[in-house]
């Protein structure tokens, strides 16, 4: 058996150096990274990359920074498996591998000129942050912007500093709620669906963008439809396990479609009847 | 262009042909292992080969996409240097049946579709294929006629048809012609030889009949309407989730990627290895959700990946009718039986509508 090097291989990661790590919650860390040689990651909001901790493995992670902020990129990683736990052990200066970006992100060109209703549940804020920051950096290209955020408890809240900024801005309508909180919590308590009825939108010119845990979609989408937002104006992003990111390994398949290539962002109208999707 | 498309090889020259071929490269061919088991393995002479064999335990996909292959080599001592590698070997596969030729064609489509998989493609170009026609059904589990894989549809360099005392050899590619030229055992074909081939083909037409009561063009529609069928629950009840059916399938290519570190804890390799959609964690995500929790859903997924999804994407079935999944299943799940049950159920429903 001969072993030969192949330079065309799509499996070679690029090197990325960790510039900064922040512990955001007990389970999530924020990584600020720069590609070797200062190369741009050149991603679209909502796309993902395959992150390698060499010797441990590779996992798909969505990029949580906006491509409008060039020169570096951010990841928000929850420690749940072997690779993500080893990622959490890394520090500023350490190098990881990245492949990608892969997949179809949020359809920016279609969203432009419309109102946005962004609904984030839990870790769903991570991919949405790439969209939100893109929208904020190009604010005049979009209509009204509503951001609704739901998470388990105040301690689970990600990007707290930025949430504060969003709250202060006059060109964004931001609200958040938590499932459970200590009595001294001044904000909303309740599921994310409790925020939806109070949002004032013009359904025909509003695109809803929803990212969160699987159980959230069913209830949120029901509320969105009740607000007369057309199915084709609802966008979702799916979490699936992925090994290659290139439509081969089969792990992210939902019936005939591959999340890694056809998604992870999907138009609700096109996938609503797919079993295994939600 | 040479106008010689067919030549003949006398059976007494077969041993010599294989021995000579084996001098310049590895020759992999079906070898009997007893108990109706055959495997593709290295041979050095023709008498080691089983010319009459039922599909091997593992299909020849193992040469194109090994069960475990390195993708990347890394060494942290050298500053995290990562090098993409492929393990490859020049070889000839001899005696590939038409079902397995079809299987290799399926894999070719998947891995040459963009983004291309250069590990697969590099290996593919190192392998020459000599097909061998079946003169009768291998056993009751085969359903090659249903998907038209009982006849060769390309995908080989040379194709051998056994007509008794000799083989008629179809030369399909230049690489095949080189094999002929290199081993001087082949003789020009005469008119009466050609007649033998015509006779053989006629005879085969009467043997290979579709035993499943559906036309291949209606299969996509059958699957369109069977997503909620109770047949999947029945199959799921019996399934043990062992993944044997996908391992032995000539067109199953799902994989896992894992890192393995050497004892120095610095260098190592990233491997790709076969993985099965029949195993419980296949569709499990980090958040704990499993999108194909039940065995019924996973079995259904397997069938749809053979008869529905690839038909939309690649316009061909990813079932070659080889029957391996049925032969290997410990729970006795039979592909033909499942298809028959789906058809029966559809027909019953149609009758109820009529009545």
Interface residues (C-beta under 8 A of the other chain):
Chain A: X1 X2 X3 X4 X5 X6 X7 X8 X9 X10 X11 X12 X13 X15 X54 X55 X56 X57 X58 X59 X78 X80 X81 X84 X95 X97 X123 X213 X214 X239 X240 X241 X243 X244 X246 X247 X248 X249 X250 X251 X253 X254 X255 X256 X275 X276
Chain B: X70 X71 X72 X74 X76 X80 X82 X83 X84 X85 X86 X87 X88 X89 X110 X111 X113 X115 X116 X117 X118 X119 X122 X227 X253 X254 X255 X256 X257 X258 X259 X261 X265 X268 X270 X275 X277 X282 X283 X284 X285 X286 X287 X289 X291 X292 X297 X301 X304 X305 X308 X309 X312 X313
